[in-house]
Amino acid sequence: MISEKHLRELPQVFARKYLCKKVLIADKLGLLADYYFNGTAIGNHYSVIGLWIGSIAYTLQLYFDFSGYSDMAIGIGSMMGFEIRENFNRPYRAVSISDFWKRWHISLTAWFRDYIYIPLGGNRCGMVRHIFNMFVVWLITGAWHGADLSFIIWGMGYFILLTLEKYIPAINKTLKGFAGHLYTLFFVNLLWVPFRAADLKLTGLYLRGMFGLGGAGGVILETRTIRFLPFFALAILLCFPLEKLYERFSDKKVFVLLRNGMLVIFTLLAICAVVNATYAPYIYGNF
């Protein structure tokens, strides 16, 4: 039987844990990402900054879409008395690639670790065998997401970065704090490009455009992109550690009233968005 406490949590589960993440943020960012990726696929040329914004939009869309569904499962399980582990732990706050994969899609990472990596020998072996084990894991991880070579490139990219982090100590010593965040976000965002493109040709075209090659369309940001910037900024803001701010003011009556009022507003906005929007499938359902 669902407890009274869990019933009280029901609005927050769908407003904060699902609707706002999925409908108000992920779906809007998805339109921006599609604009650039789909346009590049048919031969359009865009500005360098626009292509970077498009790739970052997909990076954020994937997180808010997937973590929103995961959080919904956790919330519904909690209402029914089950405790489901978190599947995402602020992955875009990671300071290294290895740290990122301890925070991103934790259930999948644990499955590959327990059923492929450890049976192969894990890291309890020589360097050459350990690198081979990592290669096999990431080759299978890429192939698991799709048969196209772009997914293999995505997996091999992480294999190379994780191998370098493991066997070149200077990387971990140098990339700490803010530098570690920039390094991680740069390569994670870059590797989401072949993941989103799902096609080797589009991957090449998009990456060349991001670095001003292959006839990129100048430096002026596309007008259509400007109206998405508020959603873009909000998504970035929500990746920051806001828990400390919440804890600091959580006992203030004004803050509680403001929080509940914003919750109602966001819920209504999400419902309106659902009513007016077309069907937006769950991204990771393709994998």
N, C-alpha and C positions, 0 to 999 in steps of 0.2 A: 504493500500500500504506500502511496506517495505521501510523505510527511508534509506538515504545514510549512515547515521551513523551505522545503524544496518547491512547494507550490508558490511561495513568495518569490523564489528565484526565477520563476518561469519567464516573466517579462524581460529580465536582464539577460537571460540565456539567449533569447532570440533577438533582442535589441542590440546588446553589446557584443555577444559572442558570435552572432551569425549575420543578422540582417545588415547591420552597419558595415561590417567588414566586407561582406559579399556584395550587397546591393548598392550601397552608397559609395564604396571605394573601389573594390575590385572590378565591378562591371563598367564603371566609368573609365577607369584606367585602361581597361581592355579595349575600349573604343579608340583610345589614343594609340595604343600599341598596334592595333589592327590597321590603323590609318597608315602607319609607317611601314610595317612589315608587308601588308598586302599591296600597298602602293609600290614598294620596291620590287615586289614579285612581278608586277606587270610593266616594269620599266620606268616608273616615275623617279625623278631625282629630287632629293631633299637636302636641306642644309645640314651641315655636320652637327650643329647643336640640336637640331630637330631629331636626327637619327639617334643621338645619345639619349635625348629625352624619351624617345620611343622605346629604346632598349630598357631604360630605367623604369619606365611605366610598366613594361612587362615583368620586370624583376619584382616590382611592388605588387602588381596584379596577382602574380602567382602565389606570393606569400599570403596576401589577404584573402584570396579565394580559397586556397587549400587550408590555411589555418582556421578560417571561418567555419568550414565544414567540420574540421577536426574538433574545434571548440564546441560546436553544436552537439556533436556526439558525446563529448565529455559532459556538457550541461544536462543533456537528456538522461545520460547514464546516472548522473548525480541525483536527479529528481526521482529516479527509480531505485536509488539506494546502492548503485554500483560506482566504484571508483575506477576511472579510466585514466591512465597516465597521459601527461601532456605530450603532444607530438611535435610541438615547436617551442623553443625556448629563446625567443628574441634572436633569431639567427643572424640578422643583419647588424647585430652589435658584436659579432665575432671579431677576434683580433688575429686570426690565422685561418687557413683553409681547414686544418684539422679541427680547430675550434668550431668552425662553421658546421661541419658534419657531425659534431656532437649536439648541435642545436637544431638542425634541419631534419625534418621527416625522421624523427628518432626511432619510430617503429621499424621503418625500412632499413635504416642503418644497422639497427640491432639484429635484424633478420640476416642480412648479408654477413655480418660479423660472426654470428653464431653458427650459421649453416654453410658458409662458404670459406670465409677467411680463416677461422679457427681450425676447421677440419683440414685445411691445406697446410697448416703449421703455424699460422699467424706470424708473430714476430719472434718466436722462440726458435730461431734458426739463423743461418748465416745471412749476410747482407744480400748476396745474389738471390738466394731462395726467397728471402723476404720481399725483395723487389718483384720477383716473379709472382708471388702470392698476391701482392697489391695489383699487379697488372691484370691477373685473371679476374679478380674481384671487380675492377673497374671496367674491364671489357664486358663482363656479364651484366654489370649495372647499366652500361650504355645500351647493350642489346636488349635488355629487359624493357627499356622505355620505348624502343622502336627499332625497326629493321634498317632504317636509312643510315647512311654513313655519318650524317650529322650527329646522331646520338652517340655513335662510337667516338667521334671527335670530342664531344662533350665529356664522355667518360675518360678518355685518354688525357684530356686537359687536366682533370682532377688527379689522375694517376701521376702525371708529371709534377704537378705542384706539391702533392703530398710527399712524393719521393724526395724532392728538393728540400722540403721543410724537415724531413726526417734525417737526411744525411748531409746537410750543409748547415751546421750549427749557427753560422754567421747570420743566416736568414732570421732565425728566431731571436737572436740577440739584437739585431738591428730593428726588426719590425715589432715594436712594442707600442702600446698606447694608441695615440691618434694615427701614427704611421701604419700600425698594424691594421687598424680599421680601414684606412684608405686602400691599402694593398689588397685586403680581403674583398672589399666591396668592388674594387676595380675588376678583379679576375672573376668573381662570382657573376657580376653583371655581364662581363664579356662572354662567359660560358653559357649564359642563358640565351644568347643569340642563336647558336645552332640548335639549342633545345626548342626554342620557339619557331625557328624557321622550318625545322623538320625536313630540310631539303638542302643538299650540299651546295647547289647553285645559288639559292637564296642566301645561304649562310655567307658565301664568299662575297656576293654583291653587297650585303648589308654591312659586313665588317669593313670592306673597302671604303664604303661611304662614310662610316663612322670616323675613319682616319683621313678623310679628304681625298681619297683615291677613286678612280673609276668614274669621274664626271659628277662629283657631288654638286648639289645645287646651291652653292654659295654659303654665306654665314648668317643671312637674315632668317629669323625664325618664322615658320609658316603661320599665317594668321589664324588658321583653324585651331592651332595648338594652344593659343593664348587662353581660350575659354576653358581649357582643361587644367590650367595651372593651379587654381585653388584646390582641386582634388589632388593634384600632384603634390602640392605643399603639405596638405593635410596628411596624406599617406606617409610622407617622409617624417613629419612631426610625430606621428603615432609609433614610429619605430624607435623613438628616443625613450629612455627610462623614465616614465612618468609616475612610477609607483611611489617614489620618495615624496613627490609633490602631493600625491593623493593621501599618503599617510600623514603628512604634515598638517593638512587641513581637514582630515576626515571627521574630526570631532567638532568642527565649527558648524553651527546650525545654518548659517548663510550658505556655506559650501554644500551642505547636504541638500538644501532646497534647490540650489543652482544645479547640482548634479542630477537630481530627480527631474527637474524641469527640462534639462538638456536631453535626458533619457527619453522623456515623452516626445520631445520635438524630433529627435532622431528616429524614433519608432514610427512616428507619423510620416516623416519623409521617406523612410524605407518602404512603408506600405504603399505610399503614392508612387514610388519608383517601381515597385513590383507591378502595380496595376497598369501603369503606363508603358512599361518596358516590354520588349520581346523576350523570348526565352533565351536565357544565358546559361549554357551548360556548365557543369563543374569541370574545370580544366583538367584536373588529374584523372577524371573519368576516362580520358583517352589512353591512360597508361595502366 
